[in-house]
């Protein structure tokens, strides 16, 4: 089971089936004392899902397994965790408090590929640290031995801070670092990553679902005058056209039965721009070939969510003034 640094264990490791994960992630909305930075780890066999929280609310998610790691959609983690919880097959969950600097260091290892090798033996501190100084390296050094992860943060070749898993506070830093490099057992793995200056936000499940519903709503509006098959082909063609400049639309899947699926991983701004571009392309095509008023169609679809869409800047990205 993977282990990561933390300052406080709000929820020590426990069975996933015993925990209401959506309730845990929404605690920051109800309780001011829960508005703290940290992360939730969900272990499912050899896979570990991490949900990162800022001010008690989830803003990013990632997946870690022996041979791969990746950023993933928050909705995907919730869905998988919910399914495993219902099965009751032994998944584990924990919730830890950690400073935002540590969250940036951890996320850097998921959002960036590791730096290329430079010939130095990274498992030897007398080779690694001089090489970092010589390169004037700025970023994160991840040290992994077995399931334990440690993070060193460097700026211009100088060590600035570190986040350590299971370090005895009485042990001097230099002695602890030497122990990481000289311990017996599993081999030490050392990777270098560019750092993050800020915590990147991922569009949450609610916003993703809103844009899925918007696409589905436009499909229903167009299906009346055009027929569903023609409307679906028009939307799919518009998706293909738009993905060249807004590749995130590829994450959406318009199924043959008219449902809109997919969990795109993008910032709210990028997701909003992609959804607006897709619907604009589709409605322009519909207006050219079927004499439909795109503003009227979109206003009917968007009306119930108009305040959220306004907040996200959606209406500023379409070429029509909607009659609200």
N, C-alpha and C positions, 0 to 999 in steps of 0.2 A: 504494500500500500504506500503510495507516494506521500512524502512528508515535506512540508514547507514551513518557513519561518512564520511566526505570529507573535503578537504581544499578549493576547488574551483569548481564551477559548470560550466563546459565548455558548457554543453547543459542542461538547466533546464528541468524538466519534460515536455514532449510534446507528442503529438499523434504519435504513431509509423508510421502511414501512411504518415506522413509528412517528414520522415527521410530516407535517403538512408544509411542503416546500413553497407553494404559492403564498401561504400565510406567513411563512418565515421571511420571504422576500418583500412582503408588503408591510412588515412590522414598522419600518421607518415612516410610513405614512400615518400610523396611529400613535406612535410613542416617540416623543422627542429624544428620549435617552437612547433610542435605537438608531439615531441618525449619525452613524459612525462609519468610517471606512473599514473595509475588510473583504473577506472572500468566503464563499461556500464551496466546499469540495464534495463531490459526489463520486464515490468509487464503485464501479461496476466491473468486477473481475480485474483485468489488466488495463482497463480504461479509467481515466479520471477526468471528470468534467469540473471546470472551475467557473464559478459565477462571481464576478467582481462587483463590489458595492461601494458607492460613494454617497455619503450622507444617508446611509442605510438603504439606498435604492440601487437595484442592479443596473449596470450600464454596459457590461461587456461579458463575454463568455468565451471559453476555450476548451479544447480537448487535448489530453495528453495520453499517449500510449507508448509501449516500448520502442516502436520503430517510426513514430510520426507524432506530430503535434500541429494544431491548427486553430485558428479563430473559428468559432461556430456561432450560430444564431441562438439567442436566448430562448426563443420559442422551441428550438430543437432540444435543448437541454431539459426544459420543462416537460416536454412531451415524452422524452425517453425516461426521465426520472419518474414521471407519473405512471408510465407503463410498467417499469420495473418495480415500483412500489406496490402496484396492484398484484403483481405476480408473487411478491414476497420472497424473492430468490436470493436475498442476502446482500443487497447493496448497502453501502455505508455512506453516511453523510456527516459533515461537521461544519461548523460556522466559526470563523476566527476573525478577530480584530487585528488589523495591520495598518501601518501608516501609508499614506498615499505614495510616498517615495518607493516603498516596497511594491505597491501595486504597479507603478510605472516600470519597475525593474522586471517584475514577473511578466507583465504584458509585452514588454520589448522582446522577450524570447518567443512569443507567439506571433507577433505582428511583423517581425523582421526575420529574414533568413540569417543564419550565423555568418560571421565574417570568414573570408577565405583563410586558409592556413598560410602561414608565412615562413614555415621551416623551423620555428622554435619549438622545442619540446615543452608543450604546455603543462605537462604533468610534473615538471621540475620548476619550483619557484625561482631558482637562481637563473633560469632561462626565461620564464614567463614574465616576471615583473620588470626586468631590464628591457625586454622587448616592448612591453606596454609603454614604458617611459620613452624609449627611442621612437616609437610610432606616434607618441603623444596621443594615445588612444583615449577617446571619450565614448563611454557607453557602459554596457553591463557585461561582467564576467560571470557566467553561470558555472558553478562547480557541482557536479553530481557524482555521488558515490552510492550505489545501490538506490534506495528510494528517497534518499535525503537530498534536498536542493538548497544551495547557498548562493547568494547574490552579492557580488562586489561591484560598486559603482565607481567609475573612474572619470576624471575630467582632465583633458589635456595631459594624459599620462600619469596623473597623480590620483592616488586612492582618496576618495571622499567619504564613503560610508559603506556599510555592509549590512546585510540582513541574513541572519544565520539560524539554521535549524538545530535546535537542541544544544545550544552553546551554554556552557556553565558560566554564569556571569562573573564568577570569581577568577576565571582563567583569562590571563592577558590575551589581547587580540593576536599578537604575533605568535604566541604559543598555540592558540587555537588553529590559526591558519596552517602552521607547520603540521599539526595533527591531521588536518584534512589531506595534506599531500603525502603523509608518511603512513597513514593507517593501513592495516592489512585487510584483506578481504576483496570485495568487489573493486574492479578497476575504477580509477578516477577519470571522469570525463570533464573536459574543460572547453567551453564554447564562448565566443565573444559575439556580442550583439550591439548594434547601434542603440542608443538610448532614446527615451521618449521625454520630451519637454513638458507634456501635459497628458492627461488621461483621455484617450479617445473614446467618444461615446458611440454606441451602437444603437440603431433604431430599435425600440422595444417591441415586444409582441403585439401590443395594442396598435401601434402605428403601422406595423406591417399588415396586420389584419384589416385596418382601415383601407389601405390601398388595394388589398385583395378584394374587399367589398366594393370599392369604387370601380374596379375593372369588371367585376361581376354585374354591377348595376348598369354600366354602359352596355354590356352584352345584352342584358334584358331589354333595355330601351331600344337598342338597334334591332333586336330579333323580331319585334312587332312589325315594323314596316319592311324589313329586309329578309326575314326568315333567319332562323338560328344558324344554319350552316353558313350562310353568306356572312352573317355578322361575326361568327367565330373566325372565318378565314380572313376577314378584314382586320380583326384585332391581332391575329397571328402575323399577318403581313406587316402591320404597323410595328409589332414587337421586333420583327427581323430588321426593319429599317432603322429603328431607334437604337438597337443594341450596339451599333458601331460607335456611337458617341456616348451612350448610356449603358454600358455592359451589364449593370446590375439587373436590368430587366430580364436577362436570361434566367435568373433564379426563379422567376415566376413560371408556372406551368398551367396553361389553359387546357384542361382535359376535354376529351371528346364528349363527355356528358355535361359540359358547361361549367364545371367547377374551376375555381382559381386556387391553385396550391403554390407552395414554395415558401422558403424562409430566407430571403435575401439578407446578407450580412453587409451593412453599409451604415454610414452616419445618417441621421435624420435628414440633413440637407441633401445628401446625394440620393437617398431614396426618394425624397419628394421631387427632386429634379427629374429623376428617371420616370416616376409615375406620371408626372405632368407631361413630359415629352411623349410618352407612349399614348396617353389618352388624347393629346392634341393631334398627333399623327393620325390616329384612328378616326377622330371626329371630323377632321378636315377631309379625309377620304370619303367618309360617309356623306358629308355635305356636298361634295363634288359629284357623286354618282347617284345619290338618292334624295337630293333636295331636302335634307334635314337641317334644322337650325342647331348647330353644335352648342351654342350657349344655352338654349332651352333644355337640350338633353342633359348637359352637364349640371345645370342648376337643379334639375330634379334629382339627380344622383347624389349631388353634394349637399343638399339642403340640410339634412339632419346632422351632418358633421361639419357644417360651415365654419364654426368657431375654431375647432381644432385645425382645420385646413388653413384658415386664415393665420393662425399662430405659426404654422409650419411654413408659411410663405408660398403655399400651393397656388393661390389665385394670382400671385404676381408672376407666375411662370407660364400662364396660359394667355392666349392672344385675345380673349373675349372678356367683356365685363358681364358678369352674371346678374340676372334680374332678381336679386334677393330683396 
